Amino acid sequence: MIWLVMLACAGSKDTAEEEGVEIHGDLLSVSESASGRLLFIHPKTGTFRGEVCLEEALPLQCAVGEDEGCLLFAAEHALVDGQSTFQLTYARRGPDIAHAPSGVISVTPTHPPEIRWKLTTLTFPTEAENTRCAAISPPDCVLSGTHIVIEDGDDTLIAADTNNSRVLWLSPQGDGEGLVTAVLDDSHPDWDGWRNVNHVQRIDDGDRALLLTTFKASRIENGGLTDRGRIVLWDVTDPAAPERLWAWPEDGDLAAVHHGIVQETAAGTLLLYAHSLGASDNPDTGVLGSIGFARYNGPDQPPTYLADGVLPEDKHPLGFVREAESFAPLDWLLITDSGCENASADCRYPGRLLSVRLPELEPEGQGGGLGDQRFVELEQIPDAERQQLTFPYEADLYYADEIDAALAAGVGACAE
């Protein structure tokens, strides 16, 4: 099996350096949402180095069939006692499975994977809440369509519980149980109708703990949902009493935004986001995405909009983009483009990864909301993409000293 996903010039290293492109990293991981697989690829040669499959890790829950199995979302790597592990957030699907029940597992990249721990059920802190959960149907009392779960230190996790439109602080209790210790949802007085939180990033700011949240959608007046979302920063130093710091953009909305992150880049500290329908004339019917750039001004002042990046007209346009990530001090981005949102869409766009140079970015007065944008062309790094992926969700690059030797050497394919 060969997976051609090149992330640098196809020529020699000398040629790449002459063109200003550094061949970066020793291993690439790519989560394919629809297939439920985490792929490992050598970034310099594009060759397949192995995979972790939800079907192999959770054969009873994630057996693959037509419109069945499990969707894979975020994959968070960590070294535990010198061994590589991946924290995988997934959702079950199938014609007889309601509400996309979700879970998170920590696994080793072996065959079969060793499950170090798992979280599949919720327990609430009061007897009344647990009695209520036992008496009603999901999704309120389970994780549903959850896109990412991150660590918050002190054996606490933070979950972007996407379909339930809430953020949960969870303490794993063993046997797959997570004790809910705090909830951030529409009961907060500064929660402005946002729905489908699909990404969270924890930011340390001195003595304060901040949480950047990305919302794909919002509720409109007739009770329906529209793909118009926001990026919101909270002070969560006390998770039981979150304080909203800003919602961005200040005016208007983003179109189906995914994966907002604050990063240090060659262009300074930026808010980067996958503006999944950001280049569409109509976010309710469009299919074209862009990459959003804003200058991060800290917790006490909203970001300054800079631009939306798109590919030149002679290139295949961006589809439903899921992630854009910088690798400072390098002046380029890795973009994950799922093509279309899901397999049921009338998809004309391929799933792919591509690398682009950071554009020159200066504010010109626009606010960044849909229709109040400035579009700039992204310069694609030569031969930096291959259209061989099935609904990729996110990708990460690692150096050899960030992963264990077994993973670097290649872990092979899952059992058929």
Buried (B, 14 or more C-beta within 10 A) or exposed (E): EEBEBBBBBEEEEEEBEEEEBBBBBBBBBBBBBBBBBBBBBBBBEBBBBBBBBBBBBBEEBBEBEEEBBBBBBBBBBEEEEEBBBBBBBBBBBBEEEEBBBBBBBBBBBBBBBEBBBBBBBBBBEEEEBBEEBEEEEBBEBBBBBBBBBBEBEEEBBBBBBBBBBBBBBBBBEEEBBBBBBBBBBEEBEEBBEBBBBBBBBBBEBEEEBBBBBBBBBBBEEEEEEBBBBBBBBBBBBEBEEBBBBBBBBEEBBBBBBBBBBBBEBBBEBBBBBBBBBBBBEEBEEBBBBBBBBBBBEBBEEBBBBBBBBBBEEEEBBBBBBBBBBBBBEBBBBBBBBBBBBEEEBEBEBBBBBBBBBBBEBEEEEBBBBBEEBBEBBBBBBBBBBBBBBBBBBBBBBBEEEBBBEBBBEBBBBBEE
